[in-house]
Amino acid sequence: MEQGRTRAAAPPDPAPGAPGHEPHGLDRVPGQTRGEHTHSEPAAPRTVQRHSVRGQVLHALRTALVGGELVPGEVYSAPALGARLGVSATPVREAMQQLATEGAVEVVPNRGFRVTERTPGELAELAEVRALIEVPVMLRLARTVPADRWHELRPLAEATSAAAARGDLAHYAESDRAFHRAVLALSGNRQLVAVAEDLHRRSQWPLVAGPAVRRADLVADAAEHSALLEALIAQDLPVVQSLVREHFTSAK
């Protein structure tokens, strides 16, 4: 269900202003050529353009972090990352400030941003907090949500399986969050969903000197999504509790 075994997982988070076309890792942001635009159509208003570029850069940096392109402990400057992405330093700085609030990086004055070095102990703490939130909510939902609503989540579970089969760590991270987000959204509690999403994302940042995530681990985690859905559809509370608790225990 999540990449807990030192794993670095709505539909994947869309980049604002770029539906259906997101940068992967530190590829250049689509359509950005440092200020150039074609004469066939007018340039977008500056405020819209900046928001669009910032969202695409944020998505690209998150993908690079989960995929290990940005290494824990290393310091990266906004101008250097901007050059790799084909954008100016400004949207990179804005995106990095957001990542700092998420605990993925820390600001290094006059140098740039250092990728946070996380430990197994920190991962265990995140897993414990997530379990305290998600386990009781899923048990309550298992009692109250009709089967047809759970059937609607099958495509999200299948998306995690597809990403796992490819060994695509970044897309697995996105689809994993998407599945959990959709499950918890059935509670109708937006604050709970937001808190759980933040904890989930933090748990996906890679460990310092951690072993490489194996495709077999991703496949096993993806299978847990489908197993959980089956238990929820059957309203089998003991199995739901066992699956979720076992998942978070292994995540430590």
N, C-alpha and C positions, 0 to 999 in steps of 0.2 A: 504494500500500500504506500510505502514511502521509502526513500533511499536511506534507511537508517543504519545499515551495516557499513558505517563510514561512507555512506552515499552522499556523494557530494554533499519533482517532481514535479476551463472552463473551456471550453476550448482554450488552446494556448493563449497566454496573455497577449492581446493585440496591441501593437504599437499605435498610439494615437495618430490619426492622420494617414495611416498606411494600411488599410484593410487588406488582408490576404497576402501581404508582401512584407515580411519582416526580415531584418538583417540576421545573419547567423554568425554568432561569435563576433570576431573583430573584422568581418568583411566591411567594405565601404557601405555607408548608408545609401540606399537606393536614391538616385536622382540628385545627389549632392555633389556639386563640382565647384565648391567654394565660390558661390555667388552667381554662377552662370545659370541662364535659363534660355529656353528656346524662344524664337520669335513667333512660333505658331500659336502659342497661347500665353496669356498674361501671367506674370509671376504672382504667386499667392501673396496676400497681405502679410506684412512682416510679422505681426503678432501670431497669425495662424501658422506661418512657416516655422517660427521658432518653437512653438508648442509641438508641432509635428516632428521636427528634427530632434528635440529633446527626448520625446517619447521613444523614437527609434534608437537613439543612442543609449538610453536607459535599458531598453530591451537587449541591445547588442552586448552591453557590458554585463548584464545579468547572465546572459548565455555564456559569455566568456568566463565568468567566474565559476559557474557550475561545471563547465566543461574543462576547467583547469588551464585555460589559456592565460589567465591572470593568476599568478602564483602567490600563495600565502607568504607573507613576510616581505614581498617585493614592493618597491615604491614606483608608482607610475605617474608621469606628469600629464596634465590635461593637454598641452600642445602635442606631445608625442602620440597620445591616444587619438587625438583629433586627426592627426596626419594619417594614422592607420585607417581611420574610419572615413576619411575624406570630408571632414567637417572642421569648423573652427573650434577653438578651445572652449568657447563659452558654453555650448550645450553639453560638452563633456563635464565641465565643472558643475553645472546644474545637476546633471545625472549623478555625478559622484557624491554630491551633497545628499541626495536622496538615498544613495547606497550607504552613506555614513549613518543615516538615521536608522537604517535596517541592520546595522551591525556588520555589514560586509567589508567595509573599508574604514580607515581612520585618517583624518587630515594630518599631513606632515607639513607644517608651516614652511613656506618658501621652496618646497620641493614637489609636493603633489599629494598623492593618496597611497597609503600602504594597505595592501590586502590583509585583512585580519587573520591572525594565526589562531585558529580554534583548536581546542583539545578534546579528546574523548570525554573528559569530565563535563565539559560544557554541552556536548551533544547529549549526554545522559540527562543533564538538567532540563534541556529543552524537551526531551522525550517524556520526562516525568510530568512537566507542566501540560504538555499536549494531552497526555493520557487523562489527567485530572479534568480537562475540559471536554474532550471528545467522547470518552467512554460513556459517561452518564447521558450525554445528549443522544448518542446513537442508540442506547437502550430505550430511551423515551420515544425516539422516532420509530423504533422497531415495533412498539406497541400501538402507535397511532397512525402511521402513514400507510395508505393502501398500496397493494401490490403493484398497481399500474404505474404509480409514481416511481417506484424503484425500477420497473422495466425501462422507463424513459432514460435511466442513467447507464444503460448497457453500452451505448456508443462511447461514453467516456471511459468505461472500463476497458473496452476494446482498443481505444486509443493508447492506453498505457501499455497494453500487451504488444501493440504494433511497434511502439517506440523501444520497448524492451528487447523485442526480437531483433531489431536493427542495432542494438547496442548504442542507441542515440541518447546519451546521458542528458543533454540539455532539453530535448523534447520530452524525455521521460519526466524530468522535473516539472515541466509545465503541465503535462497531462495528469501527473500525480496530484498536483495542487488543484487542478480543475475538478478531479473526481471528489476530493475531500470538500472542496468549496461547494459543489452541488449538493452533496449529502447534507452538510451542515446548514445550507440555505433553506432546507425544508423545515428547519426549526422556526423560520420567520424572524430570527433574531440577527439583525444586521451587525450589531456590535460584536456579537459572538463570532460571526463569520470573519469580520475584519481582524479580530485578535488572533483567531486560529490561523488565518492566512499569514499573518506576520510571523508567528511562531514557526509555521511550516516552512516558509521561505528561509528563515534563519537556520533551520535545521538542515537545509540543503547546501549551504556554503561548505566547500571542501575542508577537510581536516588538514592541519599542517603535517606533512610527511606521512599522510595516510596512504594505505595500499590502494591500488587502482580498483575501481569498481568493476566487478566481473559481470558479464552479460547474464550469467546464470542467476546472479543475485537480483538483477532487474526483472528477469522473467519470473522468478519466485515471488517477488513483491507484486508484480502485475497480477499474478494468479490469485493473490489474496483479495484483490478488488472484486473479482467475479465471485469468489467464494462468499465474501461478505454480502454481496447483493442477493445471492441465493438464500442466505440465512435471513436476511431482512424481509425478503418476499414471503418466506415461510413463517415469519414471526417466531423464529427459533431463538429465543433470548439467550439461553446458555451458550449456543454456538456463536452468536453475535458477540457476546461478552468475551468468550474465549479467543476469538479471532482478533478482536481489537486489542485486548490486553497482551496477548502473545506478540502481536506486532510491535507494540510500544516497548515491551520487555526486550525484544531482539534489537530494537532501535538503539538501546543503550549500549 
